[in-house]
């Protein structure tokens, strides 16, 4: 299953990809973060102590994270905001330690923690370029690369305009479907 989590504004890139993938018979879960409330992590450490594996803050992450666990592919759609994901996407990602492996590993000479137990995590990001400088785009690519290391995942970051070209949409779909 492909899970698309989108904070995409007017472009509806994730929604369009969801429709196209569904039309091809692909099982897709589309989650728009519009109107969704995921509160920020407060670093209280309760999820690693008294409520191990469970956040004490009740919010919409309670129904979003199980969908992430079931995903074979996770795709974030986000405006590039100061070289990063949007705050809504970041809040979802801040809750990933609740569903990822809690052990540390040495991988490619780097200490990493995370990843899905027993499988590789296929993780893509579509960064929507709106009034971005080249340095912000490069920072977005680097951030996604670091998140792939931390989550022990693999994937790619795509940079698109508010309305991506047909060729760019095809490239994204081709790579995402190479499960």
Secondary structure, 3 states (H helix, E strand, C coil): CEEEEEECCCCCHHHHHHHHHHHCCCCEEEEECCCCCCCCCCCCCHHHCCCCCCCCCCCCHHHHHHHHHHCCEEEEEEECECCECCHHHHHHHHCHHHCCCCCEEEECCEEEECCCCCCCEEEEEEEECCCCCHHHHHHHHHHHHHHHHHCCEECCEEEECCCCCHHHHHHHHHHHCCC
